[in-house]
């Protein structure tokens, strides 16, 4: 899998991200590799388990930002949706279903990242 294929599969724009990194594909790949070590998703999971609105807002905001910088499109949108949901004071009972979407997308992104970076 190459970077263009990766971005196509995750709902991102390869050209936009590479442009953000000054045309250096190696840098994009390097920072995508670091995404695998990012703890934003785990923090969001913990916040949802505790149903802590402030922690959900913070973690979703951070995950959204990281995904935005790396062009991880759908995951960014799902995290942003959750962040706005909390900020707008909408029912917290809806958060677990939103987290299910985040989780499914995160797992797909990680699976594709492993193929892109490790070849497996």
C-alpha positions as CSV (number, residue, x, y, z in Angstrom):
1,X,0.0,0.0,0.0
2,X,1.3,3.5,-0.8
3,X,0.4,6.8,0.8
4,X,-2.1,7.7,-1.9
5,X,-4.0,4.4,-1.4
6,X,-3.9,4.9,2.3
7,X,-5.5,8.3,2.1
8,X,-8.1,7.1,-0.3
9,X,-9.1,4.3,2.0
10,X,-9.4,6.5,5.1
11,X,-11.3,9.4,3.6
12,X,-8.3,11.8,3.5
13,X,-6.6,13.9,0.8
14,X,-3.1,12.7,0.0
15,X,-2.3,15.8,-2.0
16,X,-3.4,18.1,0.9
17,X,-1.4,16.3,3.5
18,X,1.8,16.0,1.4
19,X,1.5,19.7,0.6
20,X,1.2,20.5,4.3
21,X,4.5,18.6,4.8
22,X,6.3,20.5,2.0
23,X,6.0,17.6,-0.5
24,X,8.0,15.3,1.7
25,X,6.2,11.9,1.6
26,X,8.8,10.4,4.0
27,X,7.8,13.0,6.7
28,X,4.1,12.1,6.2
29,X,4.9,8.5,6.7
30,X,7.1,9.2,9.7
31,X,4.3,11.2,11.4
32,X,1.7,8.6,10.5
33,X,3.9,6.1,12.3
34,X,3.9,8.3,15.4
35,X,0.1,8.4,15.3
36,X,0.2,4.7,16.3
37,X,1.8,5.8,19.6
38,X,-0.6,8.7,20.2
39,X,-2.7,8.3,23.3
40,X,-5.6,10.5,22.4
41,X,-7.8,7.6,21.4
42,X,-7.1,5.8,24.7
43,X,-7.9,8.9,26.7
44,X,-11.2,9.2,24.8
45,X,-12.0,5.6,25.6
46,X,-11.4,6.2,29.3
47,X,-13.4,9.4,29.3
48,X,-16.3,7.7,27.7
49,X,-16.1,4.8,30.1
50,X,-16.3,7.3,33.0
51,X,-18.9,9.4,31.1
52,X,-16.8,12.5,32.0
53,X,-18.1,15.2,29.7
54,X,-15.1,17.5,30.2
55,X,-12.6,14.7,29.6
56,X,-14.6,13.5,26.5
57,X,-14.5,17.1,25.2
58,X,-10.7,17.4,25.8
59,X,-9.8,14.0,24.4
60,X,-12.1,14.3,21.3
61,X,-10.7,17.8,20.6
62,X,-7.1,16.4,20.8
63,X,-7.9,13.4,18.6
64,X,-9.7,15.7,16.1
65,X,-6.6,17.9,16.0
66,X,-4.1,15.1,15.5
67,X,-6.3,13.6,12.8
68,X,-6.7,17.0,11.1
69,X,-3.0,17.5,10.9
70,X,-2.4,14.1,9.4
71,X,-5.5,14.2,7.1
72,X,-7.2,11.2,8.7
73,X,-10.6,12.4,7.5
74,X,-13.4,10.2,8.8
75,X,-11.8,9.7,12.2
76,X,-11.4,13.5,12.5
77,X,-15.1,14.0,11.7
78,X,-16.3,11.4,14.2
79,X,-14.1,12.9,16.9
80,X,-15.3,16.4,16.0
81,X,-18.9,15.3,16.1
82,X,-18.4,13.9,19.6
83,X,-16.7,17.1,20.7
84,X,-19.5,19.3,19.5
85,X,-22.1,16.9,20.9
86,X,-20.7,17.4,24.4
87,X,-20.1,21.1,24.0
88,X,-23.7,21.7,22.9
89,X,-25.0,19.8,25.9
90,X,-26.7,17.1,24.0
91,X,-27.7,13.9,25.7
92,X,-24.8,11.9,27.1
93,X,-26.7,8.7,26.5
94,X,-25.8,9.1,22.8
95,X,-22.0,9.2,23.5
96,X,-21.5,5.3,23.6
97,X,-23.0,5.0,20.1
98,X,-20.8,7.8,18.9
99,X,-17.8,6.1,20.5
100,X,-18.6,2.9,18.6
101,X,-18.2,4.8,15.3
102,X,-14.9,6.3,16.5
103,X,-13.7,2.9,17.6
104,X,-14.6,1.2,14.3
105,X,-12.9,3.9,12.3
106,X,-9.8,4.0,14.5
107,X,-9.4,0.3,14.2
108,X,-9.6,0.5,10.4
109,X,-7.1,3.4,10.3
110,X,-4.7,1.4,12.5
111,X,-5.1,-1.7,10.4
112,X,-4.3,0.3,7.2
113,X,-1.4,2.1,9.0
114,X,0.2,-1.2,9.9
115,X,0.0,-2.3,6.3
116,X,1.4,1.0,5.1
117,X,4.3,1.2,7.6
118,X,5.1,-2.4,8.4
119,X,3.7,-4.1,5.3
120,X,1.5,-6.3,7.5
